Amino acid sequence: MSIQFAYYPGCAAQQVQKEADAAARAVARELGITLHDMPRATCCGAVSLRETKPAFSLAVAARILSEAEESGRHLVTICNTCLQTLTHANHRFKNEPELLEKINHVIVQAGVRPYKASINVYHLLWVITDQLDPKAVKAKVVKPLNGLKVAPFYGCHNLRPEEIFDAKAGEAADHLDRLILLLGGRPVVYDGHDKCCGFHVMLSDKVEMRSMVARNCLNAKDAGAELMITPCTLCDMSMGSFQKPAEQVVGKVIELPEMNFAQLIAVAFGLDESAAGLDRLHVSPHAVLAKQGIR
Amino acid sequence: MPVNTYTIRIQRKRKTSDGRIDSHWKEYSVKATETTTILSILEEIKGEQDGTLTFRQSCRSAICGSCAMKIGGRTRLACKTHVGVVARDNVVEIASQANQPVLKDMAIDIGPFFERVHKITPYLTEGPETDAVTEKTAYDQVNHVTQCIMCGSCYSDCTMAEVSPEFIGPAALAKAFRFVSDPREGQKTKRLRQLAEPHMMWSCARCAMCVETCPKDVKPMEAIVKLRTRSVAKGFNDGPGPKHALAFHHDIQQSGHLNEFTLMMRTVGIMGTLEELGTAFHLLKKGKVPSLFPHKSAGLAELAKIYEILEQNPLDVETKAKEVVPE
């Protein structure tokens, strides 16, 4: 059986965080999830567009959602911020028919098919943990994590605001923890799992952003984490690639290997480097994985 | 309703003679039902087990805001939090609010929090921008943020305040939005100019923690987003915050995707980019450099057309608070 989705990887996964995209595609293939590209889809605009051009941002979202709807599929993404932005718009379209009508009136004039607000926006992680049979996922695990202590870093935009999402969100969310257990790892409980990675203030408040990265990583490490995973390409950038700059701000060594959730699934499924993309990570996980006899 | 035995772990804090805070965790065992409030449990501990425990409380009705404290990792009002909701394996951890100076146990010095609120001039001021007429719909915007009881929960859980004592914080910004939106306010533009300064509205990391934590559903971050929209509309576009935000609508029309390569240059300028060269080389080591010419989406002409239509005929899409009708 195959599940079909319109696939919206987001800007980061198509540029700097290509490894997350490669892993997501490979893992989806293994699990019988078919991801269909969306050739017309643009950047979602994130909260930035909502701030500067609120109506345009809704029209951009409607155009993206309409493309998925036309193909008869729900939309799936691997970026928390894309998830929140598109879900926020979708939530409004579903609950404010007058708003949808106004936005459709605009996009139709530009030759875009009107959006009927009939589809849902999902995170690929939710599809794997909530829509598939856990036994089927477990059956694919050929390199179990052997009790590896993994810190789940949820980030913000797949959790809050809780009421808009099509999955368990807010404080009740546990999808990343459940994934770690499915792969044979031990989820680490620590202060910071649902805090901010600072990505959106990376350029405006750079010391603060780096302090957030350091704080979250060091808390995870103090709680015993050997590895950190996130469901978001932007969190990956912060918590992984910016760990070194963060070390310089706080004057402490962190060195906590960090990767996208899809990369860790690829590792546990025994997929090769072209799928796992471990060499593109700034803090190498090779030693930690080797110690557990995983890779 | 069945009575359970709960373990209440409280972070006891005490100021030492040299001004440091001494802290240790102490456990108390309390019998209660699922719907017993944390406040009742704290009273029972203070009254029956340990009279040295210090916490604030007054109205018991989620109106005064005195009993905000960390309960199960999040800041909540003890008077409206049921033990059954926050207990994990019948254990609840309680501590003082974060990001605020502690006096003893759960009692904090709320002074610095109110200093921040006062920075935004929390009262109507006279000036040239007072509207002659107050439409009924004007209350839509003000409505939401006037529910704030100044309990400090949002500031205690704010992920930016955690790393930046300079940040003004969600409660003060929500309050500022209340005045910027009030038709009677005479200095709306002056307020927006002040809010565009460093460590004010553009320093919010948009984690939405304040939206989740607020016990009165004020949604401070939504107010911050609206403040930014009004500020950009006024042309206060200096500084990395607004410059970054403004890069998006241009890129979406040009290629459909963000031009991450030039985004930094446009946000922090040439000098800022030079300062960040070390970070850029660090990212380069793992090939994490964006393409100067990102892939173009199909049907871009549609975006340009949509943009043009909306510039000519602006649409008000702002969320409105529901009208409050007295019961």
Interface residues (C-beta under 8 A of the other chain):
Chain A: C11 A12 Q14 Q15 V16 Q17 P39 R40 A41 T42 C43 G45 A46 V47 S48 L49 R50 E51 T52 K53 P54 A55 F56 L58 A59 V60 R63 R92 L99 K102 I103 V106 I107 Q109 A110 G111 V112 C156 H157 L159 R160 P161 E162 G170 E171 D191 K195 C196 G198 H200 V201 L203 S204 D205 K206 E208 M209 S211 M212 R215 M237 S241 F242 K244 P245 D279 R280 L281 H282
Chain B: G73 R74 T159 M160 E162 V163 S164 F167 W202 S203 C204 A205 R206 C207 A208 M209 V211 E212 K219 V225 R228 T229 V232 G239 P240 G241 P242 H244 A245 L246 A247 F248 H249 D251 I252 G256 H257 L258 E260 M264 T267 V268 G272 E276 G278 T279 H282 L283 K285 K286 G287 K288 V289 P290 S291 P294 H295 S297 A298 G299 L300 A301 E302 L303 K305 I306 Y307 I309 L310 P314 L315 D316 V317 E318 T319
